[in-house]
Amino acid sequence: MKPIHLLTLAVALTVTGLARGAELRTSAQVIAPATTKPAETVCHSRTEVKVALGAEHEAVAKQLLLDKVDFNKKMVVVIRSGAGNAFGVQLSLLKVVRAEEGQSATIHWQYKPYFGGAAPPDEPGNPTFAAIVDRIDGPVKFQRSNWRYPSGLPLPPSAPPSRPGIPREK
C-alpha cells in the first residue's frame, strides 16, 4: 500500500471519530445523594430540567449537552428510582409508546438491581436517569418494569448461594 493511501485512511478515520464524539448523547445516569424520593417527570424547558434534577443538574447537563437541545422538538425525561443503595443499580428507558392521536404517550422504563457478587458495598443515593426524547405536549404516563434474571441460567459464580431475593423469570 502506498504511503498516500495510508495517510488518506488515517485522515478519514480521524474525521469519522471526531464526528461521532460531537454527537449528542441521549441518556445519562447519575447518583443523587441528597434526594431519596422516587420521581417520574417530563421537562419541556431547561428551567424544568434544572428544577427536576436539582443538585445533579450540572453533571447531567454536561453529559447530555443540554445547551444544544432544541426544546421545541425535544424534551427530557427524568426518572429517580428511590433506591437507598445505588451500587450497581441500572435504570434504562425501554420505549416510548405514543397513542394513536399522537398527543399522549406511555414511557416504559426498567429498574435493574445489583444481583451478583457478595453483598454490595453501601453506596447511599438515589439512581437518577435522564433521557432526551421527541417532544410530547399531551399527558405522559410512566410504566416501570423490574428486570428479572433469566430462568434456566445459572447464577453467576460470584453470587453466593445464601443471597436471597434474586428475581427470576417464571
ZAKELUM-59811 format. One record per residue (C-alpha): residue number from 1; z, x negated, y negated. Coordinates in pm, whole numbers, plus 50000, padded with zeros to 5 digits. Layout:
ZAKELUM-59811
{atom NUM,{Z,X,Y}}
...
END
This chain:
ZAKELUM-59811
{atom 1,{50000,50000,50000}}
{atom 2,{49908,49865,49659}}
{atom 3,{50185,49798,49403}}
{atom 4,{50038,50051,49161}}
{atom 5,{50079,50329,49420}}
{atom 6,{50442,50237,49478}}
{atom 7,{50508,50247,49103}}
{atom 8,{50343,50588,49075}}
{atom 9,{50550,50721,49366}}
{atom 10,{50874,50585,49214}}
{atom 11,{50799,50746,48876}}
{atom 12,{50714,51079,49042}}
{atom 13,{51040,51079,49242}}
{atom 14,{51245,50986,48935}}
{atom 15,{51094,51265,48722}}
{atom 16,{51150,51519,49002}}
{atom 17,{51513,51407,49034}}
{atom 18,{51570,51436,48660}}
{atom 19,{51418,51784,48654}}
{atom 20,{51646,51900,48936}}
{atom 21,{51952,51761,48757}}
{atom 22,{51866,51963,48447}}
{atom 23,{51861,52297,48630}}
{atom 24,{52137,52547,48559}}
{atom 25,{52399,52587,48828}}
{atom 26,{52453,52945,48928}}
{atom 27,{52812,52929,49059}}
{atom 28,{53134,52731,49028}}
{atom 29,{53481,52741,49180}}
{atom 30,{53799,52614,49014}}
{atom 31,{54172,52645,49081}}
{atom 32,{54370,52847,48827}}
{atom 33,{54726,52713,48836}}
{atom 34,{54861,52949,48570}}
{atom 35,{54735,53283,48699}}
{atom 36,{54831,53438,49033}}
{atom 37,{54686,53787,48988}}
{atom 38,{54360,53874,49162}}
{atom 39,{54073,53986,48939}}
{atom 40,{53714,54103,48966}}
{atom 41,{53522,54132,48641}}
{atom 42,{53179,54101,48483}}
{atom 43,{53123,53932,48147}}
{atom 44,{52831,54017,47919}}
{atom 45,{52911,53758,47648}}
{atom 46,{53062,53413,47601}}
{atom 47,{53372,53572,47448}}
{atom 48,{53428,53789,47754}}
{atom 49,{53390,53481,47979}}
{atom 50,{53649,53294,47773}}
{atom 51,{53896,53583,47800}}
{atom 52,{53836,53629,48175}}
{atom 53,{53875,53260,48261}}
{atom 54,{54148,53165,48016}}
{atom 55,{54253,52801,48063}}
{atom 56,{53976,52738,48318}}
{atom 57,{53702,52828,48068}}
{atom 58,{53620,52468,47972}}
{atom 59,{53587,52349,48334}}
{atom 60,{53359,52638,48429}}
{atom 61,{53158,52614,48106}}
{atom 62,{53077,52250,48187}}
{atom 63,{52981,52326,48548}}
{atom 64,{52762,52626,48465}}
{atom 65,{52626,52503,48129}}
{atom 66,{52729,52835,47975}}
{atom 67,{52593,52736,47634}}
{atom 68,{52240,52764,47782}}
{atom 69,{52287,53109,47940}}
{atom 70,{52094,53394,47778}}
{atom 71,{52347,53678,47790}}
{atom 72,{52073,53928,47701}}
{atom 73,{51927,53867,48051}}
{atom 74,{52223,53733,48250}}
{atom 75,{52593,53800,48298}}
{atom 76,{52881,53609,48455}}
{atom 77,{53080,53747,48748}}
{atom 78,{53441,53620,48768}}
{atom 79,{53646,53663,49086}}
{atom 80,{54006,53548,49141}}
{atom 81,{54138,53585,49496}}
{atom 82,{54507,53593,49411}}
{atom 83,{54593,53343,49688}}
{atom 84,{54917,53149,49649}}
{atom 85,{54798,52835,49829}}
{atom 86,{54449,52733,49720}}
{atom 87,{54398,52445,49966}}
{atom 88,{54064,52482,50143}}
{atom 89,{54002,52839,50024}}
{atom 90,{53638,52915,49954}}
{atom 91,{53506,53213,49759}}
{atom 92,{53139,53300,49766}}
{atom 93,{52902,53563,49633}}
{atom 94,{52717,53721,49925}}
{atom 95,{52482,53958,49746}}
{atom 96,{52433,54190,49452}}
{atom 97,{52302,54532,49555}}
{atom 98,{52155,54739,49276}}
{atom 99,{52146,55116,49300}}
{atom 100,{51803,55279,49309}}
{atom 101,{51816,55372,48940}}
{atom 102,{51894,55005,48860}}
{atom 103,{52181,55080,48622}}
{atom 104,{52473,55020,48860}}
{atom 105,{52545,54770,49135}}
{atom 106,{52786,54657,49404}}
{atom 107,{52879,54290,49419}}
{atom 108,{52968,54172,49769}}
{atom 109,{53186,53861,49786}}
{atom 110,{53367,53672,50060}}
{atom 111,{53708,53510,50098}}
{atom 112,{53719,53223,50347}}
{atom 113,{54068,53085,50417}}
{atom 114,{54158,52739,50538}}
{atom 115,{54172,52757,50917}}
{atom 116,{54160,52406,51067}}
{atom 117,{54396,52117,51100}}
{atom 118,{54770,52110,51073}}
{atom 119,{54949,52320,50816}}
{atom 120,{54763,52283,50485}}
{atom 121,{54928,52090,50207}}
{atom 122,{55075,52310,49940}}
{atom 123,{54823,52331,49656}}
{atom 124,{54954,52616,49444}}
{atom 125,{54697,52804,49246}}
{atom 126,{54453,53089,49241}}
{atom 127,{54095,53014,49354}}
{atom 128,{53861,53137,49081}}
{atom 129,{53489,53183,49133}}
{atom 130,{53228,53234,48860}}
{atom 131,{52859,53308,48911}}
{atom 132,{52562,53376,48686}}
{atom 133,{52359,53681,48794}}
{atom 134,{52098,53910,48640}}
{atom 135,{52249,54140,48380}}
{atom 136,{52363,54488,48485}}
{atom 137,{52461,54719,48200}}
{atom 138,{52597,55003,48412}}
{atom 139,{52911,55024,48624}}
{atom 140,{52974,54745,48876}}
{atom 141,{53182,54779,49192}}
{atom 142,{53316,54490,49396}}
{atom 143,{53331,54472,49775}}
{atom 144,{53543,54195,49932}}
{atom 145,{53491,54078,50289}}
{atom 146,{53714,53834,50471}}
{atom 147,{53547,53557,50665}}
{atom 148,{53611,53564,51039}}
{atom 149,{53595,53274,51282}}
{atom 150,{53300,53342,51519}}
{atom 151,{53410,53484,51852}}
{atom 152,{53330,53278,52157}}
{atom 153,{53352,52947,51976}}
{atom 154,{53644,52717,52049}}
{atom 155,{53879,52639,51764}}
{atom 156,{53822,52301,51601}}
{atom 157,{54013,52016,51770}}
{atom 158,{54223,51973,51459}}
{atom 159,{54357,52331,51477}}
{atom 160,{54690,52323,51659}}
{atom 161,{54741,52589,51928}}
{atom 162,{55059,52703,51756}}
{atom 163,{54874,52807,51439}}
{atom 164,{54889,53187,51422}}
{atom 165,{54667,53419,51229}}
{atom 166,{54322,53261,51256}}
{atom 167,{54100,53566,51204}}
{atom 168,{53841,53616,51480}}
{atom 169,{53529,53833,51502}}
{atom 170,{53550,54112,51757}}
END
